[in-house]
Each structure stands twice: as structure tokens, then as C-alpha cells.
């Protein structure tokens, strides 16, 4: 124990569904290659949009999902991602709830913004009268094509309910929605749930898909996404002086978290310690962090304090790094304040440069990336960086290929619309064990 918390928390299972690959190994290989997943949108006709590119999950219908497949009718595209990624994580951890301990398992998820699909909205609108008013009688007529399950799928609790049903979890449950910070804050919530003894094990993560006519149109109107339609593989270039918006992505990431002593007792493989969670709300603008990095500064410092770690111990920062002009500049400013004179020795990369911005799933997938960086002593590169923005030049950005490095502490930033800021701290398991021995 570190003297600050009653329990340490171990990460024992990992699972992902991403544009870079639908399992951990294929995603990791693609990230290390530095090859972007940007491509013309294939899931719908985007020809009328200013941005016609995205990073999409391939092979959705072939995702391996076991158990009661009837559950799929209660879920949307992103729920399918969640079920597949969560199943990987549970299988990887080598443990599952039993009738005797299911109430000591929890489930915390970060959920997306788009709860009703474009097709479902169009189906309802098709029942409008000639004057444009909605014909309620037609909407409720069972002979129409309206799907009564659309309402169930749209609930913010639909994802966590499906996961708890699938894995027979009967304990703590929560669904977090803080835009792009959702996945990170969900995992941070799970950390606190285990620390305070409300659960012994938690399935935690995030899932989202805004690659749809409704989602894309919103980001286009905000001028938030890159319109480099002719060079989609170059569209996401965090910290580059020529960046002009993010590459929209989709996917899911999940981890299995356990009270450290219980993971050790069953002989589990411990990838890393989930050591700290920091949050803040900057409320500067709906779409931007303050140029000073104020909100991210608070989140990063709180994560370090929560982990009982010093800035000098951090070897890797997985940046939020969206590839928008304001975000990257603000985050770079925050790193300069948090790490001070040591900022140049912290390796930094944004894996959104390869797989795009997964919105509510981003923080969860990037938590998996940080865990793998610690476990494999390898840092994924920041793809597409040619000419660094002078305001970001103080950062030691991993570029031109992956970098071997033992990581003592890694931080993962997730900065959401509306000013929500999340930072998670991860520690190498050997260092966690050394701290526990020293505290005895």
C-alpha cells in the first residue's frame, strides 16, 4: 500500500475494437507502424459533406461476440464494439463473475453523444404530414417501419446494461458522458470504486461511433474535422504546424481492473497499476481549452498527486493530441507547466495520428495504449509529424518510428468538449511492488 489509499488497483485484462485493428495485437502493430487509418468514408454516402474521410472500424459484422446474440437487437453499432472489446478484456484477464461474487463486480462505461442513428431519425421523419408536422398516429402505427427498440437503444444506460447482462455483473454500475473525456473518466471512476471497497473487480471502458451523417455534419459545421479529402492518410497530424482539424474515428476499449491483492492471490498477469485519476472542468469554450492549458494542468497535477508520483517519474505522455490548432497548443502549454524544466525528457505522442479521434472511446483505448507502453517498454510514434508547431517545439515527440523505453509512469490525457479534462496515471508493476515493499 502507498499510504494514501486502502487499495492499489491492477490492470489484468485488455480489449479493443478500433480502426487500427479489432484486437490488441493488430492495433498495437498498426500503431507502431505509424500508418494512418484515414480513408474515404465507406459506411454511408458522404459525397455532400465538406469532409468525406474518417477512420472506420472494418469488419463490424464479423466481430466475435459470444453469449446470447439476441442482445444485439438491443444495441447499436457502438454497442457491438463494446461487447466485442469487453469480451476480449475479460478473456485476457482469465476471470469472470460467478454466482458467488457477481455482486462484487462492477461495470463503468464512457458513452457516446449519438444515441439515435440517422436511419432511425429518418424513419420517424418519414411519418411527417405534408405541412411538415409529425403525424403521431403514423409513428405509433405498428404497420410502419419504425423500430420500437430504437428508443431502448438510445438510452444512455443501454451500453452498461448490455454489458452487465452479457457478463452477469450485479454490482456497481455507472455510465459516464463527458464528451471526449468519457472513456478516461469512466476508468478513473472505476479506480475509485475499487479503492473505496464498493467493488473488487470492475469492467471499465468506453465506446462510441459518430461516423454518421448526423455526427459528421456537426463536426463539419464546427470546422473541427480535417477536410484533407485527397490525402486522408495525412489528415491527422497532431502538433504539426499545418494541422487543420481531427480525423473522426470510432471504436471501443475496455480494461479489467482488480484490487491488487486479489489479482496477486489468483496469480494474474498484471500489466500495470492504474495509479491515479485527475479531473477538472475548464469551461473556457465549448470546443477549446484555454490557451494557457489551465484545465489540463489541473487534471494532470491531480492525477500525479493521486498516484503519489512526481512529474520527474513520468516517462511517457499519451497526449489528447487531436490535431486541431487550439487543442495541441493548449496541451503543449500544459505539459510545459506540469513538467517544468524536465518537459524535454518526457516522451510524447498522440495515437490519434494513426486511428483518429474515437470521441467517447478515445480515453479508454488510449488507456490500453499506455498500459501496453509500460508492459512492452515501447512507445508508439506520433505519425505525420513533419514540421512541428513552434509553440509545441519544447515537447519530445516520438516520431519517425517507435521508441524503446522503460516506462515508470505514463499519463494519458483526454480533453472533452465543454471543458471536461481527464488524466489517468499508470505505473510499472515492478515499481508498484517496490513501493509496497518500502511501505511495509
N, C-alpha and C positions, 0 to 999 in steps of 0.2 A: 504493500500500500504506500501511496505517496504522501500520506499525512494530510491531504486535502479532501480526499473522497473515501467513502467507505468501500468502494469497489472500483477496480480497474476493469476496462472493457476490451475484450479481444475480438478481432475480426477473423472469422473462421470460414466464411463462405462468400464467393463472388459470382455474380451472374450479370450478363449484359445482352442487350439487343440494340445494335447501333448501325448507322450507315457504314461504319468501318468493319463490321462483322457481327454475326449473330451469336457469338460466343466469346469468351475471354481470350482464347489463344489467337483467333483470327483478328479480333480487334487490336490486340497488342502488336501483332506483326504488322498490321497496316499503319498503326501509329508510329512505330519505329521506322517504317519505310519513308514516312513523310509525304506519302501520296494522298492528295486531297480526294474526297468523295464527291466533290461538287460535280453536278451533271444536269442536263436538261430535265425538267420535271416530267415524270412518266405516269404518275398516278392520276392526273387529270389534265385537261387541256388548259395550259397556262399561256396560250399564244396571245391573249389580250392584255396580259399584265406587263408592267414595265420591267419586272424581274421574272424570269422564266426558268430559273435554276434553283436547285436545292440539293441537300444531301438526304437521300431517302433510304429507308430500310428496304432491302431486297429480300425476296422470298418470304413474304409475310405469311402466305397460306401454308407454307411448308414448315413454319416454326414448330419445333417439337413441344407439344403441350399434352401431358398425360392427365390422368384423372378423369373426372366427369366432363366430357366435352360439351355437354348441354349448357355448361356455364358460359360458353362463348356467345350464346344468343343474348346474354345479359351484358355483354361487353362490346366496346367499340375497338377501333384499330389500336389505340394506345393501351387498352386493357389487355389485348392479345400480347403486346410487347411485354407488359408487366408479368403476365402469367409465365411466359417463357423464360424471362430473365430471373424471376424469383425461383422457378423450378431449378435452374442451373445453380443458383446460390445455395439452395437447400441441399441439393445433391452433393455439391462441392464440400459443404460443411459436414456431411455424413451424419446428419441428425435431423429428426423431425419430431413434432409434438406427438405425445402418446396420451391415451385416456387419463393417465395419472398426473401428467404435467401440462396439459394443454392450456390450463388457466394461468400458467406461469410463463407462457409465451405471449409476446405482443407483436403488433404489426403497425408500423408508421410509414406513411407514404407521402410523397410530394406529388401533387396532381396538377394537371394542365389547365389552361384557360378555356380551351374549346371543349365544351361539354355536349354540344349538339352538332351533328355533322351537317355539311352543306346539303347533302341529299335529303336529310330529314327535314331541314328548313324548307327546301324546295317543295317537298311533298305537302307540307302544310299550306304553303303559299299557293299551291295549285288549286286549293279549295276556296280561293278568293272569288267574290262575286265580280261582275263586270265593272262595278264602281270602285273596286279595289278593297272593299270591306271584306273581312274574313267571314265566311259562312260557317258558323259554329256547328250547325246541323250536319253539314257535309264532313267537317273534320271528325265528328264523332260517329259518323255512319260506318258501321262495320264493313260495308261493301267497298269502302275506299282503300287506297293503298297505304294509308297511314299506319305505321307500326306502333302498336301500343307500348312496346318495350323501349321505344326511343326515350320516353320520359324516364324510365328506370336507368337507362344507360347514362343519362345526362346528370344524374345526381353526383354531387361531389364526393359522396361516400361509396359510390359504385365500385371503384377500384379496390379500396381496402376491404369492402365486403366480399368481393370475389376472391381475393387472396386469402382471407380468413376462412372462407368456406372451403376453398381448394386444399388448404394445408391444415385444416382442423385446429385453427388457433382460436382460443377462447378467452384470452386475457386482454391487456391494454390495447386500445385501438385509437388511431388518430389519423386524420387526413389534413395535410398542410398545403395551403396555396398562398405563396408569396412570390408569384411570377417566377423569374429565372433563379431565385434563391430557394425555391421549394424543395428540390431534392436534397440540398445541403442542410437545410433547416430540419427536414424530416429525420435525417440521420443524426443530427445533433439532438433532436428531441428524444430519439431512441436511446442515445447515450445517457441522457439524464434520467430516463425511465429506469434503466438498469441500475444506475448509481443509487437511486433512492429506494431500490428494492421493490418497485412496482412490477417488475418482471425479471426473469433470469436470462431470457433469450428473446431477441427481437429480430424479426424480418423487416428490414428498412430499405427504402429506396425511393425512386421517382420514375415517372413515365409521362410521356407527352407526345402528341403529334399535332402540329399546327400547319403541316404541309397540306393545305386545303385551300379552296377558293376564298373562304372567309378569313382564315388566318393570314394567308399571303397578302390579301388586299389590305388588311390593317397595317401590316408592316411596310407595304409599299407606300401607303398614304403617309406614314410617318417618316419616309425616306430612311428607314433603318436597315434595309437589306441591300446588299450589293446588286447592281444591275449589270454586272460584267457578264452578260449572257453569252458572249462569244468565247470567253475564257473561264468557264465555271471552275476549273481546277485551280485557278489563281484568285478566285473571288474572295476567299477568306485568307487574309494576310495580316494577322494581329501585329501591332507595333511597327508595321511598315509605313513609311511616310506617305504612300499612295493609297492606303486603305480607304474604302468608301462605303462600308456597311458590312453586316454579317451575312453568313450563309445559313439559311434556315435549315435545321435538321430535325430529327425525330428519333425516339428510341426509349430505352429503359435501362436502369441499372439498379441492382439490389445487392445488399450485403447481409450476412447473418452475423449478428452481434451476440456475444455471450459474456456473462460475468467471468472474469479471467480465471478465478479459482475453479469454476465449473468446467471451463474448456480444458484446463490443465488436468483436472481429475479424470476426464474421459480420454485423455491422450490426443486431443485435437491438434491439428496443424494450425498454428497461429500465424497469420500473415503479418499482422501489425497490431499495435494498440491504437484504438481510437481514443486519443488522449485529451482533446479539448474541443470546445464549441464556443464560438463567439458570434454575436448578432448585434446589429444596430439598424436604425431607420434614419436615413439622412433627410428625406422629404425636401430635397432641393428642387428637383423637377421630376415629372412623371417618368421621363425617359433617360435622364442623365444623373450621374454622380457629380458632386461638387468638384470643380477643377482642382481644389486642394487635396482631394482624396479623403475628406473628413469622415464620411461614413465607413468606407473600407478600413481606414486607420483604426477606428474604434473596434470593428469586428475582429481584425487581425490581432490587436493587442489583447482583446478579451479572450480569444482562443488560446493565445500563448499563456496568458495568466491562468486560464482554466486548466491547461495542461501542466502547469508548473514548469514551463520551459522558458529559456531565454532566447531572444532573437538570434544570438550567436550560434545557437544549436540548429537553426533551420538550414538545411542544405538544398531544399527544393521547394519552389512555389509553383503550383499549377494555377496559373492566372485565369481569371474570368475571361480576359482577352477576347472580346467579341469581334474585334476588327472594325469597330466604329471609332471615329476620331476622338470623341469625348471620353468614352469608357477607357480606352487604352491609356490615354494621357493621365486621367484621374487615378487609375490603378498604379501607374508608374510613380506618380507623385506620392501615393500612399506607401508604396514599398520603400521609397527614399526616407520617409519619416520613421517608419517602423524599424527598419534595419540600420538606419543612420550611416555611419562610415563603413559599415560592413555590407552595404547593399550589393556591392560588386562581387561578393563571394557567394551569394545565393543564386543558384541556377534557376532560371525562369523559363517556362514555356506555356503556350496555350494550345491545348489539343483540339480546340475548336478549329484550328487551322486545317485539320485533316477531316474531322467528322461534322463540322458545322456546329451550330448552336442548337442544342436539344431542349432549350427552354426549361420547363419544369424538371426534365430528366437530367439536365446538364450537371448539376451539383452531385447527383448520385453516381453518374457514370464517371465523373472526374474524381470522386472518392475512390472508386475502384482503380482508376489510373494511379493515384497517389499510393494506394496500397501495393500495387504491383511494382511501382518505382522503388519502394522500400524493400519488398520481398526479393526483387531481382537485381537490385543495385544498378538500375538502368533508367535513364531519363529520356523520355520521348522528345523529339525535336519540335520546334516551332516552324511549321512549314511556310513556304512562300515569303520568307523574310529576305528582301534584297537590299533595301535602303531604309535603315532604321530611322524612325522619327527622332529628331534631335531631343525632343522632350522625354524620350524613353531610352536614350543612349546610355544612361547610367546603369541599366539593367544588364546582367549577364545572361543573355537569352541563348538557350540551347538551339543551335542552328546547324544546317549542313550535315545532319545525321544525328543519331542518338549519342548519348554520353554516358560512359560508365562512371558510377559514383556511388559509394555507400551513403545512404541517406539516414541520418539520425532522426531528424524531424522534418516532416513535409507539411505544408499548408495548402489548402485548396480554397480558393475564393469563388463565391457565387454572388453576383450583384444584380438585383432584380429591378424591373420597372416599379416605380412608386417609391424607390429608395430603400428597399429591403436589402440588407447586406449580411451574408453568411460567410463564416470562415471556420473550417474544420482543421484540427491539428492531429497528425498521425505520428506515432513514434515506432522506431525499430523495436521488435520484440526483445532482442538481446539487451537493449538499453533499458527497456521497461523492467526486465528481470533484474538488472544490476541495481536499479533504483529501489526495487522491492527488497533486495538483499541488504542494501545500505540502510533502509528504514527499519529493519528488524532490530 
